[in-house]
Amino acid sequence: FWAPWCFPCKMIAPVLEELAREYKGKLVVGKINVDENPIIPARFQIFSIPTLILFKNGRPVERIVGALPKEYLEEKIRVYL
């Protein structure tokens, strides 16, 4: 979950793009602009951005808030692959 005016969102965007490339076929990265889609963030109780939600088998399994380092995100992702 992100917004165009969010500086931390801009910082993490290249990291997410890199992870999407590196884990292609194992991981899907989707982006939801909270300004353009306010209902979905409300449904997932998003109060702060950037927020990442990891899903496994269609269910949310992990929530990550903030622009965190790639290494941290990879640790979290590997648990669910």
Biopython code that builds the backbone (N, CA, C, O; Angstrom):
import numpy as np
from Bio.PDB.StructureBuilder import StructureBuilder

atoms = [
    (1, "PHE", "N", (0.865, -1.165, 0.000)),
    (1, "PHE", "CA", (0.000, 0.000, 0.000)),
    (1, "PHE", "C", (0.906, 1.220, 0.000)),
    (1, "PHE", "O", (1.859, 1.297, 0.776)),
    (2, "TRP", "N", (0.605, 2.170, -0.871)),
    (2, "TRP", "CA", (1.489, 3.310, -1.076)),
    (2, "TRP", "C", (0.679, 4.512, -1.544)),
    (2, "TRP", "O", (-0.523, 4.413, -1.791)),
    (3, "ALA", "N", (1.359, 5.651, -1.661)),
    (3, "ALA", "CA", (0.784, 6.867, -2.246)),
    (3, "ALA", "C", (1.916, 7.626, -2.932)),
    (3, "ALA", "O", (3.067, 7.536, -2.506)),
    (4, "PRO", "N", (1.598, 8.371, -3.989)),
    (4, "PRO", "CA", (2.639, 9.081, -4.730)),
    (4, "PRO", "C", (3.366, 10.150, -3.917)),
    (4, "PRO", "O", (4.509, 10.485, -4.232)),
    (5, "TRP", "N", (2.736, 10.684, -2.893)),
    (5, "TRP", "CA", (3.337, 11.747, -2.085)),
    (5, "TRP", "C", (4.178, 11.195, -0.934)),
    (5, "TRP", "O", (4.801, 11.966, -0.204)),
    (6, "CYS", "N", (4.206, 9.886, -0.764)),
    (6, "CYS", "CA", (4.870, 9.229, 0.376)),
    (6, "CYS", "C", (6.346, 8.974, 0.056)),
    (6, "CYS", "O", (6.666, 8.132, -0.783)),
    (7, "PHE", "N", (7.245, 9.707, 0.731)),
    (7, "PHE", "CA", (8.677, 9.555, 0.475)),
    (7, "PHE", "C", (9.178, 8.147, 0.805)),
    (7, "PHE", "O", (9.902, 7.571, -0.007)),
    (8, "PRO", "N", (8.825, 7.558, 1.968)),
    (8, "PRO", "CA", (9.270, 6.185, 2.232)),
    (8, "PRO", "C", (8.773, 5.193, 1.175)),
    (8, "PRO", "O", (9.452, 4.211, 0.875)),
    (9, "CYS", "N", (7.595, 5.448, 0.616)),
    (9, "CYS", "CA", (7.076, 4.583, -0.453)),
    (9, "CYS", "C", (7.982, 4.653, -1.676)),
    (9, "CYS", "O", (8.249, 3.639, -2.322)),
    (10, "LYS", "N", (8.449, 5.852, -1.987)),
    (10, "LYS", "CA", (9.359, 6.026, -3.122)),
    (10, "LYS", "C", (10.697, 5.334, -2.857)),
    (10, "LYS", "O", (11.334, 4.828, -3.780)),
    (11, "MET", "N", (11.112, 5.317, -1.601)),
    (11, "MET", "CA", (12.378, 4.672, -1.248)),
    (11, "MET", "C", (12.295, 3.151, -1.407)),
    (11, "MET", "O", (13.249, 2.518, -1.859)),
    (12, "ILE", "N", (11.167, 2.574, -1.040)),
    (12, "ILE", "CA", (11.052, 1.113, -1.070)),
    (12, "ILE", "C", (10.649, 0.579, -2.447)),
    (12, "ILE", "O", (10.825, -0.609, -2.716)),
    (13, "ALA", "N", (10.120, 1.424, -3.310)),
    (13, "ALA", "CA", (9.643, 0.974, -4.627)),
    (13, "ALA", "C", (10.711, 0.226, -5.429)),
    (13, "ALA", "O", (10.418, -0.848, -5.954)),
    (14, "PRO", "N", (11.942, 0.749, -5.546)),
    (14, "PRO", "CA", (12.955, 0.006, -6.309)),
    (14, "PRO", "C", (13.307, -1.338, -5.674)),
    (14, "PRO", "O", (13.624, -2.295, -6.380)),
    (15, "VAL", "N", (13.252, -1.410, -4.366)),
    (15, "VAL", "CA", (13.529, -2.669, -3.662)),
    (15, "VAL", "C", (12.457, -3.696, -4.021)),
    (15, "VAL", "O", (12.769, -4.856, -4.291)),
    (16, "LEU", "N", (11.198, -3.269, -4.022)),
    (16, "LEU", "CA", (10.109, -4.186, -4.356)),
    (16, "LEU", "C", (10.193, -4.636, -5.811)),
    (16, "LEU", "O", (9.917, -5.794, -6.124)),
    (17, "GLU", "N", (10.572, -3.725, -6.694)),
    (17, "GLU", "CA", (10.735, -4.087, -8.106)),
    (17, "GLU", "C", (11.853, -5.116, -8.270)),
    (17, "GLU", "O", (11.736, -6.058, -9.053)),
    (18, "GLU", "N", (12.925, -4.922, -7.527)),
    (18, "GLU", "CA", (14.049, -5.863, -7.571)),
    (18, "GLU", "C", (13.629, -7.229, -7.043)),
    (18, "GLU", "O", (13.958, -8.252, -7.644)),
    (19, "LEU", "N", (12.907, -7.255, -5.929)),
    (19, "LEU", "CA", (12.429, -8.521, -5.371)),
    (19, "LEU", "C", (11.477, -9.217, -6.344)),
    (19, "LEU", "O", (11.523, -10.438, -6.490)),
    (20, "ALA", "N", (10.621, -8.450, -7.004)),
    (20, "ALA", "CA", (9.691, -9.030, -7.978)),
    (20, "ALA", "C", (10.458, -9.716, -9.108)),
    (20, "ALA", "O", (10.063, -10.790, -9.562)),
    (21, "ARG", "N", (11.551, -9.104, -9.562)),
    (21, "ARG", "CA", (12.379, -9.706, -10.613)),
    (21, "ARG", "C", (13.093, -10.961, -10.101)),
    (21, "ARG", "O", (13.100, -11.999, -10.762)),
    (22, "GLU", "N", (13.686, -10.846, -8.925)),
    (22, "GLU", "CA", (14.480, -11.954, -8.384)),
    (22, "GLU", "C", (13.629, -13.168, -8.034)),
    (22, "GLU", "O", (14.093, -14.302, -8.150)),
    (23, "TYR", "N", (12.400, -12.944, -7.611)),
    (23, "TYR", "CA", (11.528, -14.040, -7.192)),
    (23, "TYR", "C", (10.416, -14.301, -8.211)),
    (23, "TYR", "O", (9.366, -14.842, -7.866)),
    (24, "LYS", "N", (10.651, -13.917, -9.456)),
    (24, "LYS", "CA", (9.652, -14.105, -10.515)),
    (24, "LYS", "C", (9.249, -15.581, -10.590)),
    (24, "LYS", "O", (10.101, -16.469, -10.584)),
    (25, "GLY", "N", (7.962, -15.822, -10.659)),
    (25, "GLY", "CA", (7.453, -17.186, -10.687)),
    (25, "GLY", "C", (7.170, -17.746, -9.306)),
    (25, "GLY", "O", (6.477, -18.756, -9.178)),
    (26, "LYS", "N", (7.697, -17.103, -8.270)),
    (26, "LYS", "CA", (7.482, -17.543, -6.892)),
    (26, "LYS", "C", (6.709, -16.518, -6.082)),
    (26, "LYS", "O", (6.149, -16.830, -5.031)),
    (27, "LEU", "N", (6.686, -15.281, -6.589)),
    (27, "LEU", "CA", (6.162, -14.156, -5.822)),
    (27, "LEU", "C", (5.507, -13.164, -6.774)),
    (27, "LEU", "O", (6.025, -12.900, -7.859)),
    (28, "VAL", "N", (4.385, -12.626, -6.370)),
    (28, "VAL", "CA", (3.722, -11.570, -7.137)),
    (28, "VAL", "C", (3.698, -10.323, -6.269)),
    (28, "VAL", "O", (3.261, -10.368, -5.118)),
    (29, "VAL", "N", (4.168, -9.208, -6.822)),
    (29, "VAL", "CA", (4.146, -7.940, -6.095)),
    (29, "VAL", "C", (3.050, -7.081, -6.702)),
    (29, "VAL", "O", (3.065, -6.794, -7.899)),
    (30, "GLY", "N", (2.106, -6.674, -5.876)),
    (30, "GLY", "CA", (1.043, -5.776, -6.310)),
    (30, "GLY", "C", (1.133, -4.479, -5.536)),
    (30, "GLY", "O", (1.577, -4.459, -4.388)),
    (31, "LYS", "N", (0.710, -3.397, -6.166)),
    (31, "LYS", "CA", (0.759, -2.091, -5.508)),
    (31, "LYS", "C", (-0.639, -1.485, -5.514)),
    (31, "LYS", "O", (-1.314, -1.469, -6.543)),
    (32, "ILE", "N", (-1.062, -0.990, -4.364)),
    (32, "ILE", "CA", (-2.365, -0.331, -4.259)),
    (32, "ILE", "C", (-2.148, 1.090, -3.777)),
    (32, "ILE", "O", (-1.631, 1.321, -2.684)),
    (33, "ASN", "N", (-2.550, 2.037, -4.608)),
    (33, "ASN", "CA", (-2.471, 3.458, -4.269)),
    (33, "ASN", "C", (-3.634, 3.771, -3.327)),
    (33, "ASN", "O", (-4.797, 3.663, -3.717)),
    (34, "VAL", "N", (-3.325, 4.155, -2.097)),
    (34, "VAL", "CA", (-4.371, 4.380, -1.092)),
    (34, "VAL", "C", (-5.247, 5.583, -1.410)),
    (34, "VAL", "O", (-6.386, 5.657, -0.950)),
    (35, "ASP", "N", (-4.729, 6.524, -2.194)),
    (35, "ASP", "CA", (-5.530, 7.688, -2.578)),
    (35, "ASP", "C", (-6.565, 7.325, -3.641)),
    (35, "ASP", "O", (-7.685, 7.835, -3.624)),
    (36, "GLU", "N", (-6.191, 6.453, -4.550)),
    (36, "GLU", "CA", (-7.091, 6.067, -5.637)),
    (36, "GLU", "C", (-8.022, 4.924, -5.260)),
    (36, "GLU", "O", (-9.067, 4.744, -5.885)),
    (37, "ASN", "N", (-7.655, 4.154, -4.248)),
    (37, "ASN", "CA", (-8.429, 2.976, -3.844)),
    (37, "ASN", "C", (-8.627, 2.958, -2.331)),
    (37, "ASN", "O", (-8.034, 2.114, -1.660)),
    (38, "PRO", "N", (-9.434, 3.853, -1.769)),
    (38, "PRO", "CA", (-9.550, 3.945, -0.311)),
    (38, "PRO", "C", (-10.283, 2.778, 0.352)),
    (38, "PRO", "O", (-10.113, 2.561, 1.552)),
    (39, "ILE", "N", (-11.075, 2.035, -0.378)),
    (39, "ILE", "CA", (-11.852, 0.954, 0.235)),
    (39, "ILE", "C", (-10.965, -0.230, 0.606)),
    (39, "ILE", "O", (-11.120, -0.810, 1.681)),
    (40, "ILE", "N", (-10.043, -0.585, -0.272)),
    (40, "ILE", "CA", (-9.184, -1.748, -0.006)),
    (40, "ILE", "C", (-8.292, -1.523, 1.211)),
    (40, "ILE", "O", (-8.211, -2.415, 2.056)),
    (41, "PRO", "N", (-7.616, -0.375, 1.347)),
    (41, "PRO", "CA", (-6.826, -0.149, 2.566)),
    (41, "PRO", "C", (-7.687, -0.186, 3.831)),
    (41, "PRO", "O", (-7.239, -0.669, 4.871)),
    (42, "ALA", "N", (-8.897, 0.313, 3.747)),
    (42, "ALA", "CA", (-9.789, 0.272, 4.912)),
    (42, "ALA", "C", (-10.109, -1.175, 5.273)),
    (42, "ALA", "O", (-10.146, -1.532, 6.450)),
    (43, "ARG", "N", (-10.337, -1.990, 4.275)),
    (43, "ARG", "CA", (-10.658, -3.404, 4.508)),
    (43, "ARG", "C", (-9.508, -4.117, 5.224)),
    (43, "ARG", "O", (-9.734, -4.993, 6.059)),
    (44, "PHE", "N", (-8.277, -3.733, 4.888)),
    (44, "PHE", "CA", (-7.104, -4.361, 5.502)),
    (44, "PHE", "C", (-6.561, -3.557, 6.684)),
    (44, "PHE", "O", (-5.485, -3.856, 7.201)),
    (45, "GLN", "N", (-7.301, -2.546, 7.104)),
    (45, "GLN", "CA", (-6.925, -1.707, 8.255)),
    (45, "GLN", "C", (-5.509, -1.143, 8.099)),
    (45, "GLN", "O", (-4.661, -1.302, 8.977)),
    (46, "ILE", "N", (-5.277, -0.485, 6.970)),
    (46, "ILE", "CA", (-3.990, 0.153, 6.700)),
    (46, "ILE", "C", (-4.038, 1.561, 7.277)),
    (46, "ILE", "O", (-4.833, 2.392, 6.839)),
    (47, "PHE", "N", (-3.194, 1.823, 8.250)),
    (47, "PHE", "CA", (-3.162, 3.127, 8.912)),
    (47, "PHE", "C", (-1.887, 3.903, 8.607)),
    (47, "PHE", "O", (-1.784, 5.089, 8.921)),
    (48, "SER", "N", (-0.927, 3.236, 7.999)),
    (48, "SER", "CA", (0.373, 3.843, 7.748)),
    (48, "SER", "C", (0.924, 3.260, 6.447)),
    (48, "SER", "O", (0.705, 2.088, 6.139)),
    (49, "ILE", "N", (1.638, 4.087, 5.693)),
    (49, "ILE", "CA", (2.239, 3.599, 4.455)),
    (49, "ILE", "C", (3.723, 3.951, 4.429)),
    (49, "ILE", "O", (4.133, 4.947, 5.025)),
    (50, "PRO", "N", (4.514, 3.159, 3.756)),
    (50, "PRO", "CA", (4.153, 1.953, 3.031)),
    (50, "PRO", "C", (3.841, 0.793, 3.974)),
    (50, "PRO", "O", (4.458, 0.637, 5.028)),
    (51, "THR", "N", (2.880, -0.003, 3.568)),
    (51, "THR", "CA", (2.562, -1.241, 4.268)),
    (51, "THR", "C", (2.563, -2.361, 3.246)),
    (51, "THR", "O", (1.966, -2.245, 2.175)),
    (52, "LEU", "N", (3.233, -3.433, 3.586)),
    (52, "LEU", "CA", (3.252, -4.626, 2.745)),
    (52, "LEU", "C", (2.491, -5.717, 3.476)),
    (52, "LEU", "O", (2.662, -5.902, 4.681)),
    (53, "ILE", "N", (1.667, -6.425, 2.758)),
    (53, "ILE", "CA", (0.991, -7.591, 3.319)),
    (53, "ILE", "C", (1.397, -8.784, 2.471)),
    (53, "ILE", "O", (1.209, -8.789, 1.254)),
    (54, "LEU", "N", (1.956, -9.792, 3.123)),
    (54, "LEU", "CA", (2.315, -11.026, 2.431)),
    (54, "LEU", "C", (1.138, -11.984, 2.538)),
    (54, "LEU", "O", (0.581, -12.193, 3.616)),
    (55, "PHE", "N", (0.774, -12.561, 1.403)),
    (55, "PHE", "CA", (-0.319, -13.524, 1.347)),
    (55, "PHE", "C", (0.241, -14.892, 0.989)),
    (55, "PHE", "O", (1.180, -15.007, 0.202)),
    (56, "LYS", "N", (-0.340, -15.912, 1.569)),
    (56, "LYS", "CA", (-0.040, -17.289, 1.175)),
    (56, "LYS", "C", (-1.367, -18.007, 1.052)),
    (56, "LYS", "O", (-2.183, -17.996, 1.974)),
    (57, "ASN", "N", (-1.575, -18.627, -0.087)),
    (57, "ASN", "CA", (-2.838, -19.317, -0.367)),
    (57, "ASN", "C", (-4.035, -18.394, -0.187)),
    (57, "ASN", "O", (-5.083, -18.813, 0.305)),
    (58, "GLY", "N", (-3.875, -17.134, -0.586)),
    (58, "GLY", "CA", (-4.977, -16.178, -0.542)),
    (58, "GLY", "C", (-5.263, -15.568, 0.812)),
    (58, "GLY", "O", (-6.206, -14.790, 0.953)),
    (59, "ARG", "N", (-4.470, -15.904, 1.802)),
    (59, "ARG", "CA", (-4.687, -15.374, 3.156)),
    (59, "ARG", "C", (-3.504, -14.514, 3.588)),
    (59, "ARG", "O", (-2.354, -14.865, 3.325)),
    (60, "PRO", "N", (-3.780, -13.377, 4.255)),
    (60, "PRO", "CA", (-2.668, -12.564, 4.764)),
    (60, "PRO", "C", (-1.929, -13.303, 5.880)),
    (60, "PRO", "O", (-2.544, -13.799, 6.823)),
    (61, "VAL", "N", (-0.603, -13.368, 5.759)),
    (61, "VAL", "CA", (0.201, -14.088, 6.751)),
    (61, "VAL", "C", (1.230, -13.202, 7.445)),
    (61, "VAL", "O", (1.772, -13.572, 8.487)),
    (62, "GLU", "N", (1.496, -12.043, 6.871)),
    (62, "GLU", "CA", (2.517, -11.157, 7.455)),
    (62, "GLU", "C", (2.229, -9.728, 7.029)),
    (62, "GLU", "O", (1.813, -9.474, 5.898)),
    (63, "ARG", "N", (2.456, -8.799, 7.949)),
    (63, "ARG", "CA", (2.284, -7.370, 7.670)),
    (63, "ARG", "C", (3.599, -6.676, 8.001)),
    (63, "ARG", "O", (4.161, -6.858, 9.081)),
    (64, "ILE", "N", (4.080, -5.875, 7.050)),
    (64, "ILE", "CA", (5.338, -5.155, 7.221)),
    (64, "ILE", "C", (5.057, -3.681, 6.973)),
    (64, "ILE", "O", (4.541, -3.311, 5.918)),
    (65, "VAL", "N", (5.395, -2.843, 7.942)),
    (65, "VAL", "CA", (5.128, -1.406, 7.832)),
    (65, "VAL", "C", (6.454, -0.659, 7.784)),
    (65, "VAL", "O", (7.340, -0.877, 8.611)),
    (66, "GLY", "N", (6.573, 0.224, 6.802)),
    (66, "GLY", "CA", (7.765, 1.057, 6.697)),
    (66, "GLY", "C", (8.667, 0.636, 5.552)),
    (66, "GLY", "O", (8.513, -0.442, 4.979)),
    (67, "ALA", "N", (9.608, 1.506, 5.234)),
    (67, "ALA", "CA", (10.589, 1.246, 4.178)),
    (67, "ALA", "C", (11.777, 0.532, 4.808)),
    (67, "ALA", "O", (12.723, 1.164, 5.279)),
    (68, "LEU", "N", (11.711, -0.780, 4.808)),
    (68, "LEU", "CA", (12.729, -1.588, 5.462)),
    (68, "LEU", "C", (13.727, -2.124, 4.434)),
    (68, "LEU", "O", (13.422, -2.170, 3.242)),
    (69, "PRO", "N", (14.912, -2.526, 4.885)),
    (69, "PRO", "CA", (15.949, -2.994, 3.961)),
    (69, "PRO", "C", (15.544, -4.267, 3.214)),
    (69, "PRO", "O", (14.740, -5.066, 3.693)),
    (70, "LYS", "N", (16.118, -4.421, 2.046)),
    (70, "LYS", "CA", (15.844, -5.588, 1.208)),
    (70, "LYS", "C", (16.112, -6.890, 1.959)),
    (70, "LYS", "O", (15.339, -7.841, 1.842)),
    (71, "GLU", "N", (17.185, -6.941, 2.717)),
    (71, "GLU", "CA", (17.554, -8.160, 3.439)),
    (71, "GLU", "C", (16.460, -8.565, 4.425)),
    (71, "GLU", "O", (16.146, -9.747, 4.560)),
    (72, "TYR", "N", (15.890, -7.591, 5.103)),
    (72, "TYR", "CA", (14.810, -7.867, 6.056)),
    (72, "TYR", "C", (13.590, -8.421, 5.316)),
    (72, "TYR", "O", (12.983, -9.400, 5.751)),
    (73, "LEU", "N", (13.238, -7.788, 4.196)),
    (73, "LEU", "CA", (12.079, -8.235, 3.420)),
    (73, "LEU", "C", (12.296, -9.648, 2.893)),
    (73, "LEU", "O", (11.377, -10.467, 2.906)),
    (74, "GLU", "N", (13.506, -9.934, 2.431)),
    (74, "GLU", "CA", (13.805, -11.283, 1.931)),
    (74, "GLU", "C", (13.658, -12.330, 3.025)),
    (74, "GLU", "O", (13.149, -13.421, 2.769)),
    (75, "GLU", "N", (14.093, -12.015, 4.232)),
    (75, "GLU", "CA", (13.931, -12.951, 5.350)),
    (75, "GLU", "C", (12.461, -13.281, 5.562)),
    (75, "GLU", "O", (12.093, -14.441, 5.745)),
    (76, "LYS", "N", (11.628, -12.252, 5.534)),
    (76, "LYS", "CA", (10.192, -12.451, 5.742)),
    (76, "LYS", "C", (9.571, -13.242, 4.596)),
    (76, "LYS", "O", (8.735, -14.117, 4.822)),
    (77, "ILE", "N", (9.977, -12.936, 3.367)),
    (77, "ILE", "CA", (9.419, -13.598, 2.186)),
    (77, "ILE", "C", (9.785, -15.079, 2.165)),
    (77, "ILE", "O", (8.932, -15.926, 1.903)),
    (78, "ARG", "N", (11.040, -15.390, 2.439)),
    (78, "ARG", "CA", (11.518, -16.779, 2.356)),
    (78, "ARG", "C", (10.735, -17.721, 3.261)),
    (78, "ARG", "O", (10.583, -18.901, 2.943)),
    (79, "VAL", "N", (10.242, -17.222, 4.371)),
    (79, "VAL", "CA", (9.468, -18.053, 5.299)),
    (79, "VAL", "C", (8.246, -18.651, 4.607)),
    (79, "VAL", "O", (7.830, -19.761, 4.936)),
    (80, "TYR", "N", (7.672, -17.925, 3.653)),
    (80, "TYR", "CA", (6.403, -18.327, 3.050)),
    (80, "TYR", "C", (6.539, -18.920, 1.654)),
    (80, "TYR", "O", (5.532, -19.270, 1.037)),
    (81, "LEU", "N", (7.754, -19.040, 1.145)),
    (81, "LEU", "CA", (7.931, -19.624, -0.192)),
    (81, "LEU", "C", (7.994, -21.135, -0.132)),
    (81, "LEU", "O", (8.140, -21.788, -1.164)),
]
sb = StructureBuilder()
sb.init_structure("model")
sb.init_model(0)
sb.init_chain("A")
sb.init_seg("    ")
for serial, (resi, resn, name, xyz) in enumerate(atoms, 1):
    if name == "N":
        sb.init_residue(resn, " ", resi, " ")
    sb.init_atom(name, np.array(xyz, "f"), 0.0, 1.0, " ", f" {name:<3s}", serial, name[0])
structure = sb.get_structure()
